[in-house]
Amino acid sequence: MERPSSPSEANRHAEDEEDEDETTRWMFPSISHWLESLPNHQALATASLLIFVNFINYMDRSILAGMTSFVKKDPSFHFSQEDDKYLGFLQSAFVFGYMTTAPFFGFWGDRKSRKILLLIGITFWSFATLFGSFMQNYWLFILFRGLVGIGEASYSTVAPAILSDLFSKDVRSRALALFYFAIPVGTGLGYMVGANVAAASGNWRWGMRVTPFLGFLAVLLIVFFMIDPPRGESEGANMHASSTKEDIHALLKNKSFKYLTCGFTCVTFCAGALMWWGPRFAFLGAKIACGDRIGCQNIEPGTISYRFGIVMTFAGIVGVPGGSYISQLLRQRFENADPLVCGFTLLASVPVLFFGLISAQYNIGLCYGLTFIAGLLLNCNWSIVSDMTLYIVIPTRRSFASACQILMSHLLGDAFSPFLIGFLADAMQPIIRENGNAITSIFFQGRPVSETPSAFEDDTANFVALQYSLFSCCFFQIAGAFFFLYLSFYILDDKMKACREVCVNKDDSEVVPIIRDSDSNCASTMRPEEEEVHR
């Protein structure tokens, strides 16, 4: 029989464990540590599948953006030189279908089988992308882009809620960081795959036929390996869905949800504009920066899209986990750190993006560098915003809350921005062309140019119009930072309200734990009078 340890030994052991926990808490949340914290292999398989599908999701969205220069030259679409608004409408049509159906999928996601919903949605969007690649009429192609958005809405509203039901506390934050890590990686790879497949095949439509087969593979994997956990399982609650009227009323009363959605709308406006127009802007900037030197006429849009994709991929590789890590680090000392991190990173990205847009006409390498920093700062928001959305609403309302957030943030965000940027660019081009000689002389200043070709004047007018239009993103960055910083005054109160409601809805046979967890998910979740009533 072992001799029981003395109180002093037990205290030392407890102190050692506390020091170890403190060290672990302040370390970077590595993937290996995250894997060790998963409760079972089914949770790991489900999380991995959701991350993989999110990767395909954003790869599918950005493939077309990497091929805009090829699409604009497609004779079947009859684009003119000043038809950027129709080019931007390709993305707006996708987001319109995405955002308008998101609330319905969110409603079903809180009440029906989420696994079946994912299977239907992924299959639908994969077929829509594949069939759309064969459309020779612009408006039929627009229709299929909208159908792709409908399919992807079924996934985007449900997947974060499933992760939230699989994990809680810091593990949830890390899981969401990995989930949203797929956004910049998928987006960047979409640029590269789309541009290179289009260049290699001589037909941009082949670039759109890559992701459907990955989608079909994902469907098979989901059938055999994914689980759909009970709603609220990670919090230990046994909750039932409320009515739609109650859900809407609760979200309208939730100040944090409203300010969070406004701030995220500003982020999606900028992200949508840069994702769609970034490769074309970089291509025109590279041609302007090169001027009329020998070899400048050989600059290919596929090469520029490939490089732009690499820049945005690495910006996301650093930005998404970096933002999550910083917020987890600061939560130990500032409980409202999440909105503060979002606000200050968004504010810091304003001057970086502004000078990045200016530098493209002088040095494309400098433009890539500043775009990397701006993208890094913007990417800091993704996983933090999703984490905040999930912990300020109860489990049975999470899919619907995510869907409502998708509707508003995309309606005024990335559904609006690609078309608006293209519309503004088209409106500015006639004015710029009227002053073409003055503008051309400015861009040729200090460069060895023997003559001023009309093609260069066209590129200059297109570039300047697009540059001025993209400056509007800076305004939305400032507005978004304001909403996030204002949110920091309300986030803790609404977080506690959600925690109390979860605790009150637990089974009567369970003991209600009144604890302060490591990431402040619930601190004294119930007031003394509430505890007495519940008991």
Buried (B, 14 or more C-beta within 10 A) or exposed (E): EEEEEEEEEEEEEEEEEEEEEEEEBEEEBEEEBBEEBBEEEBBBBBBBBBBBBBBBBBBBBBBBBBBBBBBBEBEEBEBEEBBBBBBBBBBBBBBBBBBBBBBBBBBBBBBBEBBEBBBBBBBBBBBBBBBBBEBEEBEEBBBBBBBBBBBBBBBBBBBBBBBBBBBBBBBBBBBBBBBBBBBBBBBBBBBBBBBBBBBEEEBBBBBBBBBBEBBBBBBEBBEEBBEBBEBBBBBBBBBEBBEEEEBBEBBEEBBBBBBBBBBBBBBBBBBBBBBBBBBBBBBBBBBBBBBBEEEBEEBEBBBBBBBBBBBBBBBBBBBBBBBBBBBBBBBBEBBBBBBBBBBBBBBBBBEBBBBBBBBBBEBBEBBBBBBBBBBBBBBBBBBBBBBBBBBBBBBBBBBBBBBBBBBBBBBBBBBBBBBBBBBBBBBBBEEBBEEBEEBBEEBBEEEEBEEBEEEBBBBBBBBBBBBBBBEBBBEBBEBBBBBBBBBBEBBBEBBBBBBBBBBBBBEEEEEBEBEEBBBBBBBEBBEEEBBEEEE
